[in-house]
């Protein structure tokens, strides 16, 4: 037996021993990770087998695997129906507006809160901006209804008469709803983003602000030259997450808040609400599955392309 033949098994055994020691050292971390990993596998990965329904004419009696294959037939309504352009346009434009407005307001809110000197007041404002985020969309829809109701709404019976303006039938006036939905979404969602940005601002080295102040920079210059550049990784992460779901919509926002008013479909109908209505009226599970598969593929492609763009501009801030 040669020397090399003796060394290889010993080296392999040492490598396995080192790996086992590493696993043994971090076993509490792996143990804490186990519930989350199990949830991810059960909730996200196992149901992926149902993707085949998107390519079948699903029949409950035959089951998923016994149903007849129909190819891309379930995808046709996403591109050929008369509402295809409207729901795609609404989904994209609303999500782009949400992405820009929510991130800008989230950064602004985070900066304003961190500028509060008293810790008690700072915690109070943090809690207040986060409250709408934890509210159910059903509750929010009734809060909106309390403002916009034609019978006893605050706007029609208090604010508009005080301004000398006529009452508005809000739930039958499509032109107002793009603004209403953007405002409601911002009110509900800004708190979550601001918490992330507050955490990012808190982690910025205070010495940078002191150095900027010694150089004569005021608050605005400090925000522009210190705070915002330091928040770039957080901004990119949140934007990438939003881009990945740009073909998804908050179903409750577009269905529950407008109270499913038929006259508002031209400005409130998005892919998710259209799929729901198709499922309720037609009962075609294959179409619903095809829509979900389509949204996932487009989201994956957009995230991948966005990450490539970020990597070219600043490799350090890319997600992968």
Residue pairs with C-beta under 8 A, 6 or more apart in sequence:
23 30
49 64
50 64
50 289
51 289
51 293
52 64
52 65
53 64
53 67
53 285
53 286
53 289
54 74
54 75
54 286
54 289
54 290
54 292
54 293
55 69
55 70
55 71
55 72
55 74
55 286
55 290
56 64
56 67
56 68
56 69
56 70
56 74
56 286
57 67
57 68
57 69
57 70
57 73
57 74
57 286
58 64
58 67
58 284
58 285
58 286
58 289
59 66
59 67
59 68
62 68
70 286
74 284
74 286
74 287
74 289
74 290
75 290
75 294
77 84
77 278
77 287
78 84
78 88
78 271
78 290
78 291
78 294
83 265
83 269
83 274
86 265
86 266
86 269
87 269
87 270
87 271
87 273
87 274
88 271
90 267
90 268
90 269
90 270
91 246
91 247
91 248
91 249
91 270
91 271
91 272
92 246
92 247
94 178
94 181
94 182
94 249
94 254
94 270
95 242
95 245
95 246
95 247
95 248
95 249
96 246
97 182
98 182
98 185
98 186
98 189
98 242
99 239
99 242
99 243
99 246
101 182
101 186
102 185
102 186
102 189
102 190
102 193
102 242
103 193
103 235
103 238
103 239
103 242
105 186
105 190
105 193
105 194
106 190
106 192
106 193
106 194
106 196
106 197
106 238
107 193
107 194
107 197
107 228
107 231
107 235
109 129
109 190
109 191
109 194
109 197
110 193
110 194
110 195
110 197
110 198
110 200
110 201
111 197
111 201
111 223
111 227
113 122
113 125
113 126
113 129
113 194
113 198
114 122
114 198
114 201
114 202
115 219
116 122
116 125
126 194
126 195
126 198
129 190
129 191
129 194
130 191
130 192
130 195
131 191
132 140
132 187
132 188
132 191
133 188
133 189
133 191
133 192
135 188
137 188
137 250
137 252
137 253
137 256
137 257
138 252
138 256
140 184
140 188
140 252
140 257
141 252
141 256
141 257
141 259
144 180
144 184
144 257
145 153
145 259
146 152
146 153
146 154
147 153
147 154
147 155
148 155
148 156
148 170
148 171
148 180
149 156
149 170
150 156
150 167
150 169
150 170
150 171
153 170
155 168
155 170
156 167
156 168
156 170
160 166
160 167
160 168
161 167
168 176
170 176
170 180
171 258
171 259
171 261
171 263
171 264
172 261
172 263
172 264
174 263
174 264
174 266
174 267
174 268
175 267
177 258
177 264
177 267
177 268
178 267
180 257
181 253
181 254
181 257
181 258
181 268
184 253
184 257
185 250
185 253
188 253
193 238
196 234
196 238
197 231
197 234
199 234
200 230
200 231
200 233
200 234
201 227
201 230
201 231
204 226
204 227
204 230
208 226
208 230
209 222
209 226
212 221
212 222
212 225
212 226
213 222
217 225
232 314
232 317
233 317
236 310
236 317
236 319
237 319
239 306
240 303
240 306
240 307
240 310
240 319
243 299
243 302
243 303
243 306
244 299
244 300
244 302
244 303
245 299
246 298
246 299
246 302
247 271
247 294
247 295
247 298
247 299
248 271
248 272
248 295
248 299
249 270
249 271
249 272
249 273
251 272
251 273
251 276
254 268
254 269
254 270
254 272
254 273
255 268
255 272
255 273
255 276
258 264
258 268
261 268
271 291
271 295
274 291
275 287
275 288
275 291
275 292
278 284
278 287
278 288
279 285
279 287
279 288
303 319
307 318
307 319
307 320
310 317
310 318
310 319
311 318
